[in-house]
Structures are given as C-alpha cells and as structure tokens.
Amino acid sequence: MIETADRPATRLATRLAFLVAGFVMACWAPLVPAAKMRAGVNEAELGMLLLCLGIGSILAMPVTGIVSARIGSRPMILLGGVGISLVLPLLAIASSPALLGMALLLFGASLGTIDVAANAHAVEVEKAAGTPLMSGFHALFSVGGFAGAGLTTSLLALSVAPLLATIIAALMALAAIAYAGPRLLRARPAVEDSSFVLPRGVVLLLAALAAVTFLAEGALLDWSALLIDAKALTPPSLAGLGYMLFSIAMTIGRFSGDAIVTRLGGRLVLRIGGLVAVLGFVVLLTIPVGPVAMAGFILIGLGASNIVPVLFSAAGKQQAMPAGMAIAAITTTGYAGILAGPAVMGFVAHLTSLATAFWMLAALLCLVPLFAARVSKS
C-alpha cells in the first residue's frame, strides 16, 4: 500500500533525491583533469578508467530494480545517496590507476542505485498524487548538475584543495539525504515475484526509445562543439555554447513539463516533443546562418526535455512487469545509450561525416512520435 500522508513533504524528499544525484555526479566533472594527472595516465588510459563508472552503474541498476521491487525504493535511495557522497572525496585523492578505477566503479554503482531508486520512488509519488510530477523531478536533477559543477569549479578556482572541495560537497549532499530520508515512502510495493526477468512487452519499446533519447543527449555532449566548429557557426572559443543552450532549454522544458503533460497528455507530449527535437536537428544541420542554426539546440532541448520523464511515467503504469524493474530496465538501457553514443557517432562520422552522424540522430528520434501511441495510454 502506498503512503499518501504528508504528500508535499514526500514530493520534496523525492526532489531532493534527484537533486543530490545530479549534484554529486556533476561535482566529478571539474575533478577529471587533476585526477588524470594524479593517476599518471594518458587520454586513452583515462578513457578506459572512465568506463568503470559506466560499468558500475549498469551492474547496479538491475539489482536496484529487484531490491526496490521487494523492499521499496527508500532504502536504495539512502544507500545510493550515502554511497556517492562517501566515494566523491576518494575521487579527489586516488593516486593510482587501480585506486581511481575502483573509486569510479563504486561511484558509478552508487549513481546507478540512486538513479533507479529515485525514479521508482517518483513513479509511486506520482501515482499517489494523481497528477504528472515526473518532469519536475527530472528538472531537479538538471539543477543539481548546474549547482554541483558550479560549486566545485568555484571552490577550485579559489584554490581550495580538491579533497576539501569534495568534502564540502559531500557534506551538503549528506545533509540533503538526511533531511529527505524520513520523508520518503516506506511502503513495501505489492509485488509477489520480484526475481530478475528480462524486459518484455511494451517495456522493451520504452527502453528502446529511452536509449535513443539518451544516445542523442550523450552525442550532443561529446560532439556538438566539433559540429559547431566544423560548420563555423560560432568563433572557436564559443563552441561549447551549443550544449549550454541545449541544457538550459531542457531544464526550462522540464520545469514546465508537468503542466504541459497534464494539459496535453503523455502521448501528445511524446509526439510534439519528438517532432520539435527532430526539427531542431534539421535547423542545426541545414541553415548556414550561425545564430539561427544555434537555435536548433534550443529546439532539441525543449523537444527532448519531457520525453524521458513521460517514458518513466509510462513504465510505472504498464502491467507487463513490476514497475521498479521496468524502470531499472529503461534506466540501464538509457545509460547504455549514453555510453554507446560517442562511439557510435565516431564510427558513423569516420565512415561518412559528422553531419551524417547527426542526421542519424534525427532519424532515430523520429521513432518517438511514431511509437507515442503504443507506449502511452494518455
């Protein structure tokens, strides 16, 4: 049975779980150059070590889905939140490739745990509220990302030692988790069989669409600056502007997403969002005027902003498999899309061109509006 008492506090606790996940994850990004130097590795070796983060996440996600289905998502949110907070300072002092790889593996496992558990918890809160909330929850992850990267970068710029900077960030995250803990749902999900099962039915389609969307997001992170530079859309020093515009648009879209989903329904949001994202790629790739082409990143961010939240909500409503395990499957597949994105883009760009690789992303995103009716009941 789902708790419905003190619903505003439960919503706040859920938002804090998303905020902490985005915050601590982003704290790692400014530490990468120092971690590379401290471990004494080159770019190729660093790339292999960074895979440990993804491996840890992918290993933890299905396990989190199984455990959440049995005992509820609250313990796993606490485990993941405490885990990422405690491991973060280790990333600032790891002095060898082996230690850095182990710390990244633990960091990734903790991130995967809180990611899946927070989404499973969000589904239950949304059900209890009887109104769309998922986009707002995901918006807090984005806000956490801005805050984490901004805080760590600012502290490092003030010559604060990396270890002290990460301890400050970790204490802030732990305080948020401690506040959220008592307010998270304690109810045990009514699932009799929560053993591992392969995704089936509509969950397979939900996972595929999530993978496509995450692949596009990951590709924009890694390749948008190169595309901007290749097309001479901005001066080289502003090549990162595209991803910044995309991120801001996505955050704005998610903050307004719950109201939009309430008014239009998930099916129409998937259709319109997918089409707007595809239009953004068309504008980016076909219009040679820099400012206009850069507006394509805004369209992509606005269009894609609520696709994943709607997919998670749909996972909570489907009957093919337990909601927690469906969310784990979608999250794992989506994360695999993020990891595979740079490699896939590089392979296609090598065989053809970078522009062709971006056209591939646009074509894949066409699957979202095409299958909107199949995956959403509203």
N, C-alpha and C positions, 0 to 999 in steps of 0.2 A: 504494500500500500504506500502511495506517495504522500509525503508530508505536504500540507498546504498552509500550515500555520506560519505566521510572520513572513509572508511571501516577499515583501520588499527587502528584508534582510537577506533572504535566500538569494534573491536576484543580485544583490550587492556582492555577496560572497562568490557567486558564480563569475561576476565581472572581475573580481579580484583575482580569481584563478587564471583567467585569460590574460589579465594584465601582467601578472607575475611571469607567466610563460613567455610572453613577448619581451618583457623587460630583461629577464636574465639571459635569454637567448641573444638579444642584441648587445648585451654587455660584453660578449665574447668577441664580437667583430673588431673593435678597436685594439684588442689584445693580440691579434694574429701576428702583426709584424714582430713584436717583441718575443712572442712565443717561438716564432721561426728562428730568430737569432739565438735565443737561449738554448734551443734544442740542437742548433747547429745543423740544420737540414737545408737542402735546396728546394726550389719550387716544386719539382717533381715529387720529392720525398714528402714535402708538406701536403701536396695533393693526396698522396696515399694515406697520410695520417688523418686528414680531414674526413676521409671515408669512414674512419672509425666512428665519428659522430653519427653519420647516417646509418651505419650498421647497428649501432646501439639502439637507435630509435626504432628501426624496423624490427629488431628482435623483441623489443619491449612492447610494442604496440599490440600484437595479437594476445600476448599474455595479459596485458591490462584489460583488454576486452573480455577475456574469460573470467578474470577475477572480479571485474566490475559487475558482470552478469550474475555472479554468485553472491557477493557481499555488498554490492553497491559501489558507487564511484567515489564516495567521500574518502575512504582510506587511501585510495590510489592517488587522488589529488594531493593529499597531505604527503604521501610518500614521494611523489614526483616533485612537489614544491620544495620540500626539505632537501631532497637529493640534489636538485640543480643549484640550490643556494650553497650547500656544503661543498660541492665539487667546483664551483666557479673559482674560488681562491686557488685551488690546486692548478688550474689552468694558468695562473699567473706565476707559478713557481716551478712548474715541471721543467727539469733541466736536461732531459734526455729524450730521444725519440720514443723509447719504450714507455717512459712515465707519461709523456704527453699523449701518446696513443691510448694508454689505459684511462687517463683522465677524460679524454674525449669520448671514449666508449661509455663510461659511466655518465658523462654529461648528456650524451645522446639518449641513453636509456631512460634517464630521468625526464628529459624533454618529451620523449615519446610517451612516457607514462602519464604526465600531467596533461599532455595534449589530448590523448584519447579519453582520459577520465573526465576532463573538463567538458569536452563535447558531449559525452554520455550524460553528464550531470545537467548540462544545458538543455538537452532533449527532455529530461524529466521535469525541469523547471518550466519549460515552455508548455509542456502538457498540462501541468498544474495551473498555470496562468491562463491557459485557453486563448493565448494571443501570441503572434510571432515575436520572438525575442532574440533569435539566433544571430541576426545581422549585428545587433548592438553588442552582443557578447564578443563576436569576432572583431568588431571595431576596437574594443579594449585591448586585444592582442596587438593591433597596429599601433595604438597609443603607447603601449608598453614598449614596443620596439623603438619608437622615436625617443622615449624617455631613457631607456637603457643605453642606447648608443650615445645620446646627448650627454648623459651624466658621466659615463666612463670617458668619453672624449674630453669633456671639460676638465675632469679631475686629472687626466694625464697631461693635458695642456698646462695645468697649473703645477706641473712637476710632482704631483702626488705619485708615490710608488705604486706600480701595478697591483701588488699584493694588498696594500691599504685600500686602493680604489675598489677592488673586488670585494673586500671585506665590508666596506660601506654599502655597496650594492646588495651584497648577500644579506646583511642585517635588515635592510629595507624590505627585501623580498620575504624574509622570515617573519617580519612583523606583520606584513600583509596576510601571509598564510595563517599566522596565529590568530589574527582577527577573523579571517574567513572560516576557519575550521569549525567552530561551534555553530555556525550559521548554515553550514552545508547540510543537505538532506542526509539523514541517517537511515532512511527506509531501505530495506532489502528488496531488490527487484523480485517480482513474482515470476521467476524463471526456473523451471524444474530441471531442464537439461542445459547446462552451460558448458558442456565439453566442446573442444575445438571442432568446428565444422568449416568446410570450405565455403566461401561466398556463393550464394545461389540466387536464382530468380532475378528480381529487379535489383538486388544488391550488386550483382555483377555489373549491371549497366550504370548504377550510381557510382560505383568505384571507377569505372572507365571514364565517365565524364569528369569526375574529380581529378583523375590522373591527367587528363587533357588540360584542365584548367590550371592545375599546379605546374604542369610542364610549361605552359605559356608564361606563368609568373616567374618561374625559375629562369627561363630563357631570357626574359626581359632583364632580369637582374644581371645576368652574366654577359649578354650580347648586345643590349640596347646601345651602350656607349660606342661600341665598334660600328654598329649600323649608322649611328648619327655621324660619326667621324667619316665613314666611307661615303656617305651621301652629302657630306659637308653642310649639314643642316644648322650647325652652330660652330662657333670657334672651338678648337680642341679642348680648351680649358673648361668648357661648359658641356662636355659630352655626357656628364652624369646627370644633366638636367632632365633627360627623358624619364629615367627611373624615378626621380624625385616627383615629377608631375604625376606619374602613374600611381605612386604610393599615396600622395595627397588625395588624388581623386578617389582611390579605393577606400581610404579612411572616411572621407565625406560620404561616399555612397553607402558605406556600412552603417554610419550613424543615422542615416535617413532610411535605411533598408527595411526596418521593421514596419514602419508606417506604410512604406510602399507595398510590402508583401501583404499587409492587412487589407489595403485598398484593392490591389490587383490580383492577389493570389500567387502562389508559388509557380504555377505553370506559366502564367503570363510573364512573370519576372524572369524566368529562365529564357523564354523566347525573346523578350525585348533585350535582356541583358546580353545574351549571346550575340544577337544581331548588332547591338551597339559596339560590342567588343570587336566583332569582325569588321564593322565599318571603320573603327579606329585603325586597324591594321591597313585597310585599304587607303585611308587618308595618309597614313605614315609612309606607305610604300609607293604611292602614285603621284603625290603632289610635291613638286620640287621646291616650293617656297618654304623656307625654314620654319617661320612661326606657325604657318598653317599645318605643316606636316607634324610639328611637335604637338599640336593639339590632338593628334591621333593618340598620343599616350594618355591624355585625359579621357578620351572616349573609351580606350581599352580599360582603364582603371574603373571608370564609372560602370561600364558594362559588366565587367568581371566581378565587381565588388560583392554582389549578393548571390552569385551562382553557387559557391561552396556552402554558405550558410543554408540556402534552400535545399541543397543536396543532403546536408546533415539532418535537417528537419524531416525530409522525406525518409531518411534512414530510420528515424525514430517512429515513423508511422507505418512502415511496411510490416508485413506479417511473415515474410519468408524465413527470417531467423531473428534471434534476440537482438534488440536494439543496440545494446552495448557492443556486441560482437560485430554487428553490421557497421557501426561507427568505426570500430577498430580496423575492419577490412578497408573501409573507404579512406581512413587516415593513412594506413600503411601504403595503399596503392597510390594515394596522392603524394605521399612523401617520396615514394619510388619515382614518381613523375618529376619531382623537383631534382632528385639526384641524377636521373637519366637525361633531363633537359639539356644541360650543357653539352654532354657527349653526343646526343642525337643532333643537336644544332650544329656542332662542329663537324660531324660526319657528313651531314647534308650540305653544309656550306663548302666543305672540301670538294665534294663531288660536283656541286653545281655552283651556287653563290650564296652569300649571306642573305641577300634579298629573297632568294628562292626558299631558304630555310624559314624565313619569317612568313612567306606565303603559305608554307606548310602549316604553321601555327594557326593562321587564319582559317585554313581548310578544316583543321581538326576542331576548332571552336564552333564550326557550323554544326557539329554533332549535337551541341547543347540545345539550340532551338528545335532541331529535328526530332529529338527524343524527349522534349519537355513534357508532352502529354503522357508518355509512357512512365516517366519516373515521378510525376507529381499528380496528386489526386485533387488539387485545388487550383 
